[in-house]
Amino acid sequence: MTDTITPELVSLDVGLGADKAAVIRALAQRVVEQGRGTDAEALFADAWAREEKDETGLPGGIAIPHAKSAAVTTPSLAFARLAPGVDFGAPDGPADLVFLIAAPDGAAEAHLAVLSKLARSLMQDDFTAGLRAAATNDDVVAIVRAAIGEGDAPAPAAQATTPPPAAAAAPASQFEIDGRPLRIVAVTSCATGIAHTFMAADALSAAGKKAGVDLTVEPQGSSGYKALPQSVIDDADAVIFANDVDVRESQRFAGKPVVRVGVKAGIERADALVAEAAAAASDPSAPRVPAGSSSSTSSTSTSQLSWGANIQRILLTGVSYMIPFVAGGGLLIALGFAIGGFQVTENAGTVITQNALWNLPAEDGTSPFGPLGQYLGAVAFMIGATSMGFLVSALAGYIAFAIADRPGIAPGFVAGAVAVLMNAGFIGGIIGGLLAGLVAWWLGRLDAPRWLRGLMPVVIIPLLASIVASGLMILLLGRPIASLMELLNDGLTNLAGGAGIIIVGVILGLMMCFDLGGPVNKVAYAFAVAGLAAGSQDNPTPYLIMAAVMTAGMVPPLAMALASTILARPLFTPVERENGVAAWLLGASFISEGAIPFAAADPLRVIPASMVGGAVTGALSMFFGVQSLAPHGGIWVAFAINPIWGFLVALVAGTVVSALLVVALKKWVGHRELEQAETSTATATAVPA
């Protein structure tokens, strides 16, 4: 295994900048300069995104900025002993010992375990004292390698783990139950599962020994975790959850008195948490772990995140599970058009049910590759369309899962299916998922009798939450959405019949980009498709409308792909950059849903930027007189679009406008802290940020 730290990654008694952003950027640059990464700015952006969520400064003058990043090729530790120290947000002042922990996005378990050993060593005073006393880079490397198990010799005394000093006996009323020591179980986890997870576990273990209680910790890190024996959990008097992400299999702890905090509090307030758990164990009204509810969601929402950040986290969970449906289904649809022709949609269902490889279709052929192409194109299209049909249900189901854990999945999926039934699109799916999740979460918090707890997550919660959430969707949202669709459809028809055809292009462009496959988008698309039958050389207006709708609908995914993969990679998360790669083909195939992962995660920037670009494209398409005889397909039906140059100019113009606008909004609107940090870095290093 490659050495995780080398002398070239160590900086002693230096100043790397006036603030933490400058220090992180300098260490990221050092990692890349040593050939252990590909893009210093991308690594900085990933580490900074982690820093923005929760500052990594710790008591004792330590800071551990860290990230799992696609820009890292070799797991690495970059170390700086700063003079003077820099504020990383620790309560006791600036940090002079800074480790940048850089892990590849798909790091092996062995590498993650090595990085985790460093985090645990930082909890030892002798280890940090050794780092402060080290005279050379090689001395630092030797100390760190011994601590993480890469050295040839045993760990020096500076890293020997010694039992904490004995503490004064705690009062029996606080730390004993029925004449025996209090029993506590704890779970720790952080976003990356590398550093804070294990530091909190060690801090809580030490605090338990100091208090004279029986405390067992389950650290849930990126390299996996070993679940506590259920008998240990059952015997526990209280639970401590120190988490920034969802507790895995949280239903194991159902009914236990619980103290919920962020993982960093497990490091900084371990003694106080033990005392709080002791108090909760003897308090009948103390909060308890709900049956099947996501404890970390509760913890994060109440202790760590604002309501806006918590909603964003919930939406991101839904989107992350939805992405495979979008990517896989969208690409299969595009493949179906490429093989089966742009009219494959007309009879794809009939072709796959009435034909086979040994009985190829002989009539109504639309494929340029003959009967075999017709059959294979229909197969690809129908599989893709079926996959895309789960999109809204999956989004809603896993939004509910992010709120209420497993009991929320079924009511969330049902609410998403109802949203599709009501033509509510992905916005309806978001609302349905939130409703289902909140109802399931509330039901899970009820103090059910012990004999009923086993039925709550598998029967009672899914049943009642499905009835309530889907009933609200049908009773309250159905008619307003239907009325809105009818109003918009009538308005567009009247306007298109007059001299306002370019205005229609602008309106259609705005509608296509407003909700990305939702009800407003579907109104515009249905309006265009419904008019195609009336199109002719004497009446080209339906063809003009169809071209504007299809071209504008391609803008959002293409714009997000351009922004996230080329123009401003550091402003997007690694997952978003991966989605951006898929969005190129999805956008080119007129699958607006390719932009949903971006819109769901950052709607106030992505949707307005998409709408502006869509309006530009719609107007230019009408101005150039672009006509489309095909109802779908994007670039795959270029032979049915005329003039093709007008189509391409309008598409490129809108894509560039949207991409530039979303980059500007992400950089200058709502990211003041990042902007100030980059400005400070530029001042400190005399190099433009």
N, C-alpha and C positions, 0 to 999 in steps of 0.2 A: 504494500500500500504506500503511495506517495507520502512523503513527509508533509504534515499539515502546516508546519511553521518552519521557516528557514531564516538565517541571519538577515537576508535581504528584505524580509518582511517586518523587521524590527527597527524602530526609531526611538532613540534614547535622548531624553532631556532636550527636546526640540519644541518649537511652536509650529503647529500645523495650520494655524488660522485663529481668528478671533472668536469663532463660535463653533458649535457642534457640526453644523453643515459643512464648514470648511474642513474639519477634522475627518468626517466621514468620507468626503470626496477625496481627500488626500490619501487616505488608507485604501479606498477603492482603486485609485489610480495605481498605487503600489502593487496591489494584487494583479492588475492587468499588465503592468510593466514586467512582472516576473513570469508572464506567459500562462497565468493561472485563470485568466478570464479574457473575454473578447471585447467588452464594451464598458469602460469605466463609468460613463454617464448612466447607463442602464443599471449597473450595480448600485451606484449611488441612489438612483431613483427608487429602487426596490428597498434599499436600507432606509432611505428617508421616509418612504411610505410607512414602514414599520415604526419609525421614530415618531411620526405624526400621530399614530394610533395610541402610543403609550411611550413616554420617554424612557430611555434605557439606563439612565443614571441610577446608581445604587449607593446606599450608605457605605462610607469608608473610602470615598474617592475613586470609585470604580464606575466604568461605563462599558456596556457590551452591545453596541449597535450590531444588528445582525439581519441577515436576509437569506432566503432561498431564492436564487435568481437564475434565470436562463443565461445570464451573461457570465456565470461562473462555470469553468470547466473542471477545476480541481478544488476539492474542499480545502479551505485555507483559513489561517488565523493571521491577521495583520495586527501588530502590537505597537503602541506608542506610549512612551512615558513622557508626559507633557510638562513643559516648563514655560509659562505658567499653566495651571490647570484650566479647564474649560467647563462651563456649566452644561451638564446633560440632564438637569432636572431633578437631581437627588436632593432630598430634604436637608442634608447637612453640608451642601456646598459643592464647589467644582470637582471634577474628576481629573486625576493625574495619571491613572492607569486605564488605558482604553484598548479594548480588543474589538476589532471588526471580525465577526464570524461570518464567513462567506461560504455558503453551501450551494452546490448545483441544484437546479429545480428538481431533478430526479435522483438525488444523492442516495447511494446505497446505505443500508442500515448500519454497516460497519463504520462508515464515515460519520454518520450522524451520532453514533455512540461515542466516537472519539471527541467530537465537538461538545457533546454533552458533559464529558468528563471534565473539560476545562471549566464549564459553568459551575460544576460542583466544587472544584478546587478553589474557585474564587470565594467560596464561603469560609475558607480556612484563613485565619489571620496570618499564620506562618507563611502561607503561599504568597500572599500579597506583599508581606514584608520582604520575602526573598526577591520578588520582582523589583521592589524599590531599592534594594541594596545591590542588585546586579551591576557589575562594572562594564560588561561588554555585551554585544548582541548575542554572542555565543553562549554567554551565561544565561541569558533569558531563554534562549532556545532549549538549553539543557534542562532548565527548571520546568518549562512548559511540556516538553516531550516526556519527561519523567511523570508528570502529572496525568498526562493523557494516555500513557502506556505505550508511547513510541520510542522511549529511550531504552538503551541496552542495560542500564543499571537500574536498581530499585530507586523509587522516588526518594529524594533527599529529605532530610528531616523537616525542611520547610514545608513539606506537603503531607507529612504523616497525619493521619486522622486520629485525633485524641478525643476521648469522651469529654463533653462539656463539664465545666465545674459543677459540683453539686449545688443545688439551689436550696434555699430555706424551704422547709415543708409548707405546702400550701394548706390553707384552712380546709378541714374535712368537709365543711358545708359546701365548698365550691368544687373540690376536686375528688371527692369520694362519693360513691353511691352504695348504700347498703353495706358499708364497712369495707368496700374494695375500691381499688383505684378506678377512676373514670376511664371508660373505653371510647376512643375516638378513631374514626377512619377519615381519611382525607384524600381528595383527588386534586392533582395540579395539572394544568395544561396551558400552553400559550399558543399564539398564532403559528409560530414556526416549529414549536416542539423541540427546540434545541437547547436554549439557555435557561430562560425563566422557569420553565417546567421543573427542571431538576434542582435549581437553586431554591425554589419555593419548597420542594419536597424535603431537601436537607434542612432548611430553616425550620420547618414545622416539626420534623423529627427531633431536632435538637431542642426545640421549645417544649415538646412533649416530655422528653427525658428530664429537662430542667424542672418541669412542673410536677414530675412524679406520676404522670398518667400513662396509660397504655395507648399509644398513638401509632397507627399504621397508615402509611401513605402509598397511594397508587399514582405514580407519575405517568401521564399519558403523552409520551413524546412521539416525534416523527418516526423514530426507529421501532415503534410498536410499544406495547405495554403488556404487563402481566397482571391480569385481573386478580383482585383480592379474592380469597376464598369466600364463598357466600356465607359460610358459618361465621367468619370474622365480621362481616357486615351485619349479619343478623344479631350478633352479640353486642354491637356497638351502641353506645348511649347517644351519640351525636355524630354529625357529619360536617366536615369543613370542605367546601368547594372553592378552591382558588383557581379560577379559570377565566381565560379570555375567549375560548371557543367551546363548542358543545361538549359536554361530558358524554363519553361513549357508554352506552348501555346504562343510562341514568336510572332506569326503572329498578335496577338492583337495590337502590337505596330508598325505595318508596316508603313513606311513612316516618322516616327518621327526622328528628330535629336537625335543622341545617343552618349553618352560617355560610353566606355566599359573598364572595369578594372577588376582585380581580387577582390575577396571578402575582402581580407585583406586591400586593398587600401581603401575600403569603411570605414574601421575603422580608419586607420592612416591618410587619406587625405580627410576626409569628406568635410571640408571647401573648399578645392581646387576643388573638384569634382563639388560642387554647382556652383562655378565660371566658370568652364569649360562648364557645361551644359548651363549656361546663355549665354556664348559666342557662343555655338553651335546653340542655338535657334535663334540667329540673323544672322547666317552665312549661306547663301544659298548653299555653297559648303561643309558644314559639313557632316560627315558620317551619314547615315540614316539606320534605321532598314529595312533590305530587306523584301520583301514579302515572308513570310514563311521560311526565312532562320534562321538557328540556331544562335542566337546572342551570346550565350555563347561559341559556337565553335569559332567564330571570336574573341571573347574577350580572350579566353584562348590562342588561337594560337598567337595573337599579343601582349598580355600583360603578359602572365604568363608562357607559355611553350615554350621550344625549338621546332624546327621543328620535331626532332626525337621523343620527348615526345608527341607532338600533334598527330603524325602518330600513335603512340602506343595507345593513347586514342581512336582514331577513330577505330582502329582495334579491341580494346577491346569492344567497343560498338557493332560492328558487331558480334563478337563472343558471347557476352552475349545473344543476341537475337537468335543466331543460336543453342545454346546449347540444348534447348528442342527438336529440330529436331534430333540432334545426339543421345542424351540419349534415348529418347522415341523410335525412329526408330530402333536404334541399338539393344536395349533390345528386341523389338518385333521380329527382325530378328533372334536373338539367340533363342528366345522361339519357333519360327517356326521350326528351325533346331531340337530343342530338341523334339518337338512333332511330326513333320512330317518326320523326317529323313533327312540325308544330301542331298538326291536327291529331296527334296521338290521343289527346284528351277526349275526343269525341266518342271513341269506342274502346278505350283501353280496358274497361271492366268487362265488356263482352268478349274481347279477344282472349283475356287470360282465363275466363271461365268456360269458354266453348272451344278452346284450341289448346294444343300442346306442341312440344318439339317434334313429335311424330305426326302432328295434324295441324300444320301451319295454316294461318288464315289465308283464304283465297280471294276475298272480296274487301272492298273499302280500304285498299292499301294507301298509306300516307308516307311510308318510309322510303328513303332513297336507296335502302339496302334490300328491298324486296320483302317477301313474306317473313323470312327469319328476322330481319331488322324490325318489322312490324311487331312481331311477337315479343322479342327481347326488349324493344322500346316500351311496349305496353307493360311488361313485367316490371321494368325499372321504374316507370312512372307510377304505377299503382303502389309498389312498395314504398316509394318516396312519399306519395300522397298520404298513405296510411300512417307513416311515421310522423309527418307534419300534422296529421290530425290529432296526435297526442300532445301537441305543443302547449296549448293553453291548459289542458288538464294537468300536465306535468308541472308547468309553472305554478299553478294554483296549489297542487298537491304538496310540492316541496316548499312553497312559502308557508303553508300550514305546518309542515314538518319542522321548519326553522323556529316556529313559535311554540308548538306543542309536542314536538318529537313524534314518535311513531303513531300515537293515536290521532294525530292531525292529518296523516296522509290520506286515508280513505275519504273523510269529509272534504278535504281539499280537492282531490281528484273529481269528486262528484260535483262540487261547486264549479270547478273549471269546465266540466262537461255541460253544466247548465248554462254557463256563460256563452259557450259556443251555440247551444240551442237558442239562446236569446239574442244571437248576433252581437254579443258584447265584446268579442275579440279579446286581445291580451289584457286590455285595461279591465275588462270584466273579470278576467282570470285573476288579476292581482287583487281586485276587491273581494272576489269570492274566496281566494286563498287566505286573505287577511281575516275575513269573517270566520271562516272555518277554523283557522288556527286559534283565534282569540276565544271562540266558544269552547273548543277542545281544551285549551289551556285553563280556562275558568273551571270547566268541569273536573279537570284533573287536580285542581287545588282543593276540591271539596274533601272534607275529612270523612271518607266513607268507612263503614265498619270493616274490620279486618277480613271477614268472610266474603265481602263484596269487592275487595280491592283487586282480586285476580280477574274479575269480569270487566272492571272499569276500562282498561286500555284496549281490550279486544272486542268488546260488545257495546257497552253502554255509551262510552264517549264517542266512538265513531257513529253510532246510531243517532244520538241526540244532536251532535254537531252537524251531521249531514242534513237532518231535518231543519234545523234552525238556519244554517248558512244558505243552503239551496232554496229554502222557502223564502228567505229575505230577497235573494237574487230574483226569484220569479215574481214575487208580489210587489217589490218596490222598483226594480230596474227594467223589467221587460217592456212595459208600455212607454216609458220615457225614451228608451233607445229606439223603439219602433217609430215613435213620433219624430224623433230627430232624423232618422234615416229618410222618412217620407218627405220631411220638410226640405232637406238638402237635395234630394233627388229632383223634386219639383222645381226648386230654384235653379238648379243647373240646367235643366231642360229648357226653361224659359229664356235664360240668358244666352245659351248657345244658339238659339234660333235667331238671334239678332246680330248686331254689329260688334258684340262684345266677346268675340271668339278668343282674343288674346287674354282678356280678363278671365275667361273660362279656364285657359291654360294655367294662369296664376293660381286660381282657386283650386283647380284639380291637383296642381303640384303641392299646394299647402295641405290638402286633404290626404293625399297619398303618403305624406311624410309625418302626419300628425300622430297617428297611433300605430303605424307599422303593422298592418294586417288586422287592425281592430275594426270597429263598426264604421268609423269615419272613412278609413281607407277602403273598406268594402263597399261603402256607398259610391265612392268615386269609381271604383273598378266595375261594380255592377252597372252603373250608369253608362260606362263606356262599352261594356260587352253587350248590353241590351240593345244598343243602337247599331251595332255592326250589321245586323241583318238588313237594315234600311240603307246601308251605304252603297254607293255606286259612283261611276264617273261623273254623273250629273249631280250627285249629292255626296261630296267627299267629307262633309263635316264629321260623320261618325268615325271615319278613318283618322282624321286629325285628332279627335278626342282620344281615340284608342292609343295613338302614338304618344300623346302628351302624358297620359296616365301611365303607360308602361315605362317611358323614359324617366319620368319623375320618380316612379317607384323604385328605380334602380339606384337612385342617388344616395339614400342613407347608408346602405351597406358598403357601397363603393367609397363613399366619403370617410366612413369610419375605418375602412381598410387602409386608405391612403394616409389618414392621420396617424393611425396606431402602428403601422409597419414602416412608414417612410418619413413623414414630416416631423413627428414628435414622439418617438418611441418612449422616452423617459416619462412622459406625462400619463402613460397608460400602464396598467398592471401587467405582469407576465401573462395572466390568463386572457386579458383583453388583447394583448398582442397576438396570442395564438388564435383567438377568435377573428382578429383582423385578417389573418392569412386565409381562413375559410371564407370570410366575407367578400373577398375578391371574386370568387366564383359564384357565390350566392347572389351578389349584386349583379354580376354580368348575366345571370340567369333570370333576373327580375323576381327575386325572392327578397322582398323588403324585410322579412323577419330576420334576415342576417344581421340587422342592426339592433334587434331587441336586446341582446345581452348588454350592449353599450347604453341603450336608452333606459333599461330597467335599473342599471347601476348609477346612472347620472342623468336623469330625465331633464333637469332644468337647464342643462347645457346642450345635450345631444339633440333633443327634440326641436328646440328653436333653430339650432344650426341646420338641422336637416330640412326644416320647413323653408328656410330662406333659400337653400340650394334647390329644393324641389320647385319653388316658385319661379326661380330663374330658368330652370330647365323647361318647365311647362310653358312659360312665356316664349322662350326661344323656339321650342318645338312648333308652336302655333305660328310664330313669325316666319319661320323657314318653310312652313307648309308641309311638315313631315307627316306622312300617312303610314299607318300600320294596318295590314289586313289580318294580322295574327293577334289573338287575344292574350298571348302569353309567350314566354320563351326568351326574351332579352336578345342577346347577341346571337343566339342559336336560330333565330328566325330573321336574320338580317336580310335574307332574300325576299321577305315579305314587307320590307320597310323601304320607303322611297320619299325623298332622296336620302341615301344612307349617310352622306356627308353632313346633312343637317341634323340627323339623329345623333351622330357622334359629337358634333360641335356642341349641341345643347346638353348632351350627357356630360361631356368633359367639363363644360363651364359650371354646371350646377354642382358636380362632384368637387371641383376645386374650391368653389365658394363655400360649400358646407364644411369641407375639411379645414380650410383656413380659419373659418369662424369658430369651429369647435376647439381648435388648438388655442385660439385667442381667448375664448371663454375659460378654458381649463387653466390657462396660464395666468390670466389677470382677473378673473372673477371668482372669488371664494377661496383663493389660494394665497392670501396675503402672507401667511407665515412662510410658505415656501419661497415666495418672491423676495421677502426680506432676507431670508437665509442665503439665497443665491446672490443678492446684492452685497451682503456682508462678505461672502466668499470672494466675490470679484474684487472687493476693496482690499481684502487681506492678501490675496495672491497676485493682484495686478493683472489678472487674466480674465477676460469677459466670461461670465457664467454661462 
